[in-house]
Amino acid sequence: MAGGERALVDRPRQALSAGGPVPGAPRAHRVRARIEAAYEDPERQVFLPTLNLSESGVFLQTAETPAVGCRAQVVLELPGHEAFLRLRGTVTRVQSGPIAGFAVHFDAGHEDAEALEAVREFVRREGRPE
């Protein structure tokens, strides 16, 4: 766009996102992954099993869920990867019922780039969509 022109945004709520997935955007490819993960937020550190994993986040199973919007860290030990992966993110969804838990959307910052690449490789390698 030339000299001060502005792009027209037809759906402003979808154009702006607070670190989570954009509403209406395609869902990231997920794989079923039963991995023990360490979940850390300002109030606690707990070890929880994962239900699924994607390039953009993880779903952790627990009846005691943090609040949506809570900043968090997740530490994963992926099968076939020699080091623990520490990923920062935001709790974006809480679910109750028979499969209770919450989703953490990973930050896409350069600090986490190496860990995110390892997650991408794991998801591609596992390749069993959920």
N, C-alpha and C positions, 0 to 999 in steps of 0.2 A: 504494500500500500504506500502510496506516495504522500509526502508532505502533510502529515497531521490527519489523514483520513482514519476513520475508526471502523473497525469491523462491526457488523451488525450481529448481535447475539439474539437469537430468536427464543431461546429458553435460558434466561439468566441463572436459574437455580441449578441447572445442569452444568453451566459453564464454570461455576465457582464451587470448589470443593474444599472442605476443611480437613484434608488429609486422608479421607476415607474414599471408598469407591464412589464414582459418580452415578447417581440414580439413573437407571435406564441404560447404563453402559453394559456391554456384553460381560457375562460372568467369566472370570478367569478359569482356565482348565484346571480341574482339581483331581487329585489322586487320593484314593483311600490310603492312609498312612497311619499305622498304629505305632507311634514313637513316643517315648517318655520325653516330656519337655519341662523345663523349669520356666515358670511364669513369675515375673517380678514387676511389682508396681510400688509406689511410694509406701504402701502399707504392709506388704507381705511378699514372701517368696514361697511358692508351692510347686510341687511336682505333679503334673497332670498328663494324662494320655491325650494324644491328638486323635481326631477322627479323620480329618483330611488336611491336605496341604496343597497350596497352589503357589505360583510365582509371586502372588501379591499378598498372601496371608495364610493363616492357619486357624483351624477350629479346635478348641480345647474343651474336653469334656469335664464338667463338674456341676454340682448342684449349687455351689456358692459362686456366683458370678460378680465380677466388678461392674461398675457403672459404665454405660456407653459413653464414649468420649475420654475415658481414662487413658493416660499415657502409660505405656508398659514396655517391658523387654521380654523377649522369649529366647531361651537358650535351647538349641536343638542339637542332638547328636545323630546325624543322618547315617544310616547304614552305608558303608563304602566310603565314608569321608573321614579323614584322619583327625580332624579337629572339631571342637564344639563351635557352633555357629550362634553368635549373639546378634539378634535383630531387634531393632526398635520399631514401635508402632503404636497404633491407637485401637482401643476396643470399639468395634463398629456395630456389633450385633450381639444380643443376648437371647438365648432360646431356652424355654422350659419344656417340660414334658418328658417322654420316654428317653429322648436323647438331649439332655440338658447340657448347656455349655455356652461358650461365647467365641466370637471371631475376633482376631486381631489382624488388622490391615497393616502390612509392613511399610515403613517409610522407604522412600526411594532415594535417600541421600547417599552421597559418595562415601560416607563413613561405613555404610553397610554394603557397598557394591560387591565385595568379594563373597560375603555371605549370601547375598541375593543370587549371585551367579551359581553358587553351589546348590541352592534350592532349585533354581531353574533346571540345572543338569539332572538333579534327582527326579523332578517331576517328569522331564522328558524320558528319562531312563525307565521309570516305573510305568508310565504311559497307560495305566489302567484307569480310565475315567470313572468317576463316581456317579 
